[in-house]
Amino acid sequence: MRKLLFGGEDLKSDAANFGLLVMRLVAGLGLAFGHGVHKLPPSEKFIEGVAKLGFPYPDGFAWAAAISEFGGGICIALGLGTRIWGFFVAFTMGTALFRHMGQEFGEWELAAMYFACTLFLMFIGGGKYAADRRFA
């Protein structure tokens, strides 16, 4: 169970592990400080947007999204619980992607990029330079 949650694929190349580190840092910190920090605490407008998507308990789901983006972004950057946070952030970004589908490219491409990065990290793990390696 520990390996599933905190492990990852064993990448043989230092270059691949370094690339994974860079992706974690850019995606995680970009998500946390470019988007998540501005959603804490969730505004009434954000909560209303969550309600319009049909989620029950929009206050709770708005908080979950904000924590996922901010806390999850920081943890992904550190490589701490990468697979776990990858799942939660991918779910949040999948919802954002669904929300913006049908709009112009610039409206949904960032959500798609974060979705793809975090889905990748959910399956691969944080790599050699992740804090997860301490727990696996």
C-alpha positions as CSV (number, residue, x, y, z in Angstrom):
1,M,0.0,0.0,0.0
2,R,2.9,2.3,0.8
3,K,4.5,1.7,-2.6
4,L,1.1,2.5,-4.3
5,L,0.6,5.7,-2.4
6,F,4.2,7.1,-2.2
7,G,6.1,5.0,-4.7
8,G,6.6,5.7,-8.3
9,E,8.1,4.3,-11.4
10,D,11.8,3.7,-11.3
11,L,13.2,6.1,-13.9
12,K,16.7,5.0,-14.8
13,S,17.8,8.3,-16.3
14,D,18.9,11.3,-14.1
15,A,17.8,13.5,-17.0
16,A,14.3,12.0,-16.8
17,N,14.2,12.5,-13.1
18,F,15.4,16.1,-13.4
19,G,12.7,16.7,-16.0
20,L,10.1,15.3,-13.7
21,L,11.4,17.6,-10.9
22,V,11.1,20.6,-13.2
23,M,7.5,19.6,-14.2
24,R,6.5,19.2,-10.6
25,L,8.0,22.6,-9.6
26,V,6.5,24.5,-12.5
27,A,3.0,22.9,-12.4
28,G,2.8,22.7,-8.6
29,L,3.9,26.2,-7.8
30,G,2.1,27.7,-10.8
31,L,-1.1,26.1,-9.7
32,A,-0.7,26.9,-6.0
33,F,0.4,30.6,-6.4
34,G,-1.2,31.4,-9.7
35,H,-4.6,30.0,-9.0
36,G,-5.1,28.3,-5.6
37,V,-4.0,31.1,-3.3
38,H,-6.6,33.4,-4.9
39,K,-9.4,31.0,-4.1
40,L,-8.7,30.9,-0.3
41,P,-11.1,31.5,1.2
42,P,-13.6,30.8,-1.6
43,S,-15.5,33.8,-2.7
44,E,-19.3,33.9,-3.1
45,K,-18.8,34.1,-6.9
46,F,-16.7,30.9,-6.9
47,I,-19.2,29.1,-4.6
48,E,-22.0,30.2,-7.0
49,G,-20.0,28.8,-9.9
50,V,-19.6,25.5,-8.1
51,A,-23.3,25.4,-7.4
52,K,-24.1,26.1,-11.1
53,L,-22.1,23.0,-12.0
54,G,-24.6,21.0,-9.9
55,F,-22.4,19.9,-7.1
56,P,-24.2,19.3,-3.8
57,Y,-22.8,21.3,-0.9
58,P,-21.2,23.9,-3.1
59,D,-19.4,25.5,-0.1
60,G,-17.7,22.3,0.7
61,F,-16.7,21.6,-2.9
62,A,-15.4,25.1,-3.3
63,W,-13.2,24.6,-0.3
64,A,-12.1,21.2,-1.6
65,A,-11.1,22.8,-5.0
66,A,-9.3,25.7,-3.3
67,I,-7.3,23.3,-1.0
68,S,-6.7,21.0,-3.9
69,E,-5.2,23.8,-6.0
70,F,-3.2,25.5,-3.3
71,G,-2.2,22.6,-0.9
72,G,-2.0,20.1,-3.7
73,G,0.1,22.4,-5.8
74,I,2.6,22.9,-3.0
75,C,2.7,19.1,-2.2
76,I,3.2,18.3,-5.9
77,A,6.1,20.8,-6.1
78,L,7.7,19.1,-3.1
79,G,6.9,15.6,-4.4
80,L,5.0,14.9,-1.1
81,G,2.1,12.6,-1.7
82,T,2.5,13.1,-5.4
83,R,0.2,10.3,-6.5
84,I,-2.5,11.2,-4.0
85,W,-2.5,14.9,-4.7
86,G,-2.1,14.1,-8.4
87,F,-5.5,12.4,-8.2
88,F,-7.2,15.2,-6.4
89,V,-5.8,18.0,-8.6
90,A,-6.5,16.0,-11.7
91,F,-10.1,15.6,-10.6
92,T,-10.3,19.4,-9.9
93,M,-8.8,20.3,-13.2
94,G,-11.0,17.8,-15.0
95,T,-14.0,19.6,-13.5
96,A,-12.5,23.0,-14.6
97,L,-11.9,21.5,-18.1
98,F,-15.5,20.3,-18.3
99,R,-16.7,23.8,-17.2
100,H,-14.8,25.5,-19.9
101,M,-15.3,23.1,-22.8
102,G,-17.0,24.7,-25.8
103,Q,-15.3,28.0,-25.1
104,E,-12.3,29.5,-26.9
105,F,-9.0,27.7,-26.7
106,G,-7.5,30.2,-24.2
107,E,-10.3,29.5,-21.8
108,W,-9.7,25.8,-21.3
109,E,-6.1,25.1,-22.3
110,L,-4.5,25.9,-18.9
111,A,-7.0,23.5,-17.2
112,A,-6.1,20.9,-19.8
113,M,-2.4,21.4,-19.2
114,Y,-2.7,21.0,-15.4
115,F,-5.0,18.0,-15.9
116,A,-2.5,16.3,-18.1
117,C,0.5,17.0,-15.8
118,T,-1.2,15.9,-12.7
119,L,-2.7,12.8,-14.3
120,F,0.8,11.9,-15.5
121,L,2.2,12.4,-12.0
122,M,-0.6,10.3,-10.5
123,F,0.5,7.4,-12.6
124,I,4.3,7.9,-12.6
125,G,4.9,9.3,-9.1
126,G,7.3,12.1,-8.1
127,G,10.6,10.7,-9.3
128,K,14.0,10.3,-7.7
129,Y,14.0,13.9,-6.3
130,A,10.6,13.8,-4.6
131,A,10.0,13.8,-0.8
132,D,7.9,10.7,-1.4
133,R,11.1,8.6,-1.6
134,R,11.4,9.0,2.1
135,F,8.2,7.1,2.6
136,A,8.3,4.4,-0.1
